Amino acid sequence: MNKQRNRIVRLKQTSVEHVFEKETLLLKQLQSGQLDQCLMLWQTDTPTLVLPASSKWPDTDELRSELVNNGWKVISRRTGGAPVPQTKGVINLSHMYVWPKETPYSIPVAYENLCQVLCGFFASYGLSTQVHATPYSYCDGDYNININQQKIVGTAQRVLLKSGGDKVVLAQACILIDDDLNELVKPVNTCYALSGNEERVKAKVHTCLFDHIDEKPSIDNLFQGITQAFIDSELYK
C-alpha cells in the first residue's frame, strides 16, 4: 500500500462538530479512491452528549435545555446506537480503511481486529483486558474492552460502499482516559429519563486508564501509543 495514501489525523481540544465534518470528508476520500486508510484520533474540549439518529432518543428542546443548564452541549449524528458523552477525559479514534477484496467482509472480524489493536495498547502499560459486554454501561456492546469487568473502551462500526462496490469500514472507539465517571454518566441518564427509558447507566461499571497506571502520559504520548499499537498489530497493511 502506498504510504501517501494512508493518513493520520490528530485533533486535540476540538469540537465534536468539527470532528464529524472531518470524518465525513475523509470517508469521501476513501470512497473516491484518494485514500486507502486513515486513523483519526481526537479529543473534545467541550462536554458534549452525542445523540444517535433514532426515535428512541428524541432531540427535544427540554433535553437540550436541561443539559445546557448543566454545562453540556448536544449534537445529533446520523448513525444509530445510544447516547455517548464526550469530554476532554476521553480519547476517540475513527479508523477508516478499505476492506481487502480477497477477504469476505465479516462484522465480528472487523471488531476483533480493532479490539486486538487496543488490547495491545493497554498491554503496553502492563494491563490485562477482556472483550465482552458490560451491563449498565453507556452504549453497551459485545465488543467493549474491559479491565476487571469494568468498561474502559466502547466500540462501533459501520460500512460504506466505495466506487466500484468495495467496502469502506469506519471503526470507532471511545477510550476512557481520565474523567469523573459520576459526572460523565449524568447526561446519559438525563437523556434516558427524558426519553421515557427506565434503564439507567451506572458509573461504577466503568473505569479510566489513569486509575490503573502511575505515570500520566500526555495526550500526544497517548495518541502516539495508539498509533504504534496499530502499526505493531500488522493487521492493516
N, C-alpha and C positions, 0 to 999 in steps of 0.2 A: 504494500500500500504506500502511495506517495505521501511522505510526511507533510508536504504542503497542503494536502487535502484533509489533514487532521488539525483540529484546533483545541486549545484550552482557553477558556474564558473564566476569569476570576473577578467577582464583583463583591466588594466589601461595603458595608453600610449603604446599601442601595435600597430602592423601593421595590415592593413586590410588583407594582405595575410595570416598572422598567424591566424587571426580570422576565415577566410574561411576554412583553414586547420583543425582547431579545431572543427568547426561546422560540417564538413564532418565526422570527426572521431566520434563525439558524436551521430550523426544521425545513423551511422552504429551500434553503441552500442544499440541504441533504436530498430533498425530494427532486430537485432540479439537476443533481449530479455535481454540484460545485464542491461539495464536501463529502467525505466518506465517514467522518466520525468527529464528534465534538463533545468535550467534557466541560460543562459549565458548573462552577462552584460559586455559591453565593450566600450572603448573609444580609438580612434587612436591618435597618437602623430604626424602624418604626414598628411597634407592636401591631400586628395585622392578623385578623382572622380571615382565612381563605375559605369561601363557601363553594361547594360543588354545584354543578348545574343539576338540580333535582327539585321536584315539587315537595320532596320530603324536608328540604331545608330552605324555606322561603326567605328571600332577601327583603324584609319588611322595614318600614320606617321605624317601627317600635324597636326592632333588633338593633338597627344602626344607632338610634338614639341612646339605647341602653349601653352599648359597647363604647360609643364615643365618650359618653359621660365617665366611663371607667378607663379611658386612655387607649382604646383600641380602634383601629380602622377596620373596615370591612371591604373585602374585594371578592367579587364573584368570578369564577372561571368556568369554562365551557365543559370541562370534564367532570366525571362522576366521583363517587367516594363519599367522604364525610368531612365535616369541618376540621380544619387544621390551623393551629396557632403558629404564627411566625414571630420570632423576636431575635435580638442580637445574640442570644444564647443558643441559637440553633444554626447549624450549617446544613445547607441543602446542596444536592447535586442533581443535575439533569444530564444523563449520558445518552446522547443521540448517536445512533450508528445504523449502518445498512446491514441487515441480516444476511449472512452468507448464502449465496444462491444454491450451493451444493447441500445445504442442510435444511430439512423441513422445519418451518417455524414451530417453536414449542413455547408456550407461556411458562410452564414450570422451569424449563431450561434457562430461559431468559432471566427469570427471577433468581434461580440458583446461581447463575454466573455473577449477578450483581451482589448477592449475599456473600459469595465466596471472596470477592474483592474486599468487601467491607469487613468481613471477619478477619481477613489478613491485615487490614488497617488496625483493628483492635489488638490483634496478636502482636503487632509491633510495639505495643505498650505492655505486653505480657498478660493480656486479658483474654479469658476464655469466653466464647459467645455461643449462643444456641439460636436456631431459627425456628420460630413457631408463633402461633397466635398468642395474644396477651389479653385475656379477659379484662374488661373495664378500662382498657387503654383507648385513647382517641384514635380514630381512623384505624381500627384494628384490622389485621390481616394475617394470613398464614405465613407470610414471609417477613414478619417483624424479626429484628435481631435483638436478642435479649442477653442480659448479664444477670445470672442468678434469678431467673424468672421475671425480671423487670425489663420493660421495653426501653431500648436506647435508640433504635432506628425503626422508622416506618418506611415502607417501600410501595411503589406503584409503577405501573407501566401502561402504555398504550401503543398502538401500531398505526402507522400511516402508510400510504402507498406512494412509491416513487414512480417517476416517469418510466414506463416500461413494465410496471407491475411488481417490481421488487419491493420488499418491505423495509420501512424505516422504523426502528424501535426507539421509543422515548422511555428510558428507565429512570426513575426518580427515587430519591431517598432524603429523608429528614433526619438529621443526626443531632441528638440532644448533647450539647457540649457543657453548658454551664448556665442553669436557669433556676428560678424559684418555681418548682413544679406545682405548688399550690396555686400560685398566681397564673401559671401557664394554662391550667385546665379550666379556669373560671369562665373565660369567654365561650369555651366549648359547651360547658354546662348551661350557660345562659342561652345559647343557641338551642340546645336541646329543650329547655324549659319553654321557650317562646315558640318552638315548633310543635309543641304538644307531644314530645317524645319523653317517655318516662325513664329511659336509660340515663345513667349518669357516669361520667368518667371519673376515675379515682387517681389522684396524684401519686399514691404510694405504689402503683404498679409500673411506674416509670423510673428511670434513673438517668444520670448525666455522666459523661466521660470524666469530668473533673472530680466526681465523687469517688473515683477508683484509682486515680494516679496522683502522685505527689507533685510532679512537675506540671506546670500550667503552660502549655505551648501557646504561642501567638496564633492568631488566625492565619497568618501567612504560613507558619510551620504546619498547621493542621491541613491547610489546602495542599501544601506540598506532600504531606504524608498520604493523603487520599490519592493524589495523582500518582505517587510512587506505588501505591497498592494496586492501581490499575495496570501500571507497567509490569510490576513483578508477577501479576497473575498470568500474563501471557494469553489471556482469553480473548483479547480484542486486538487483532493484528491488522 
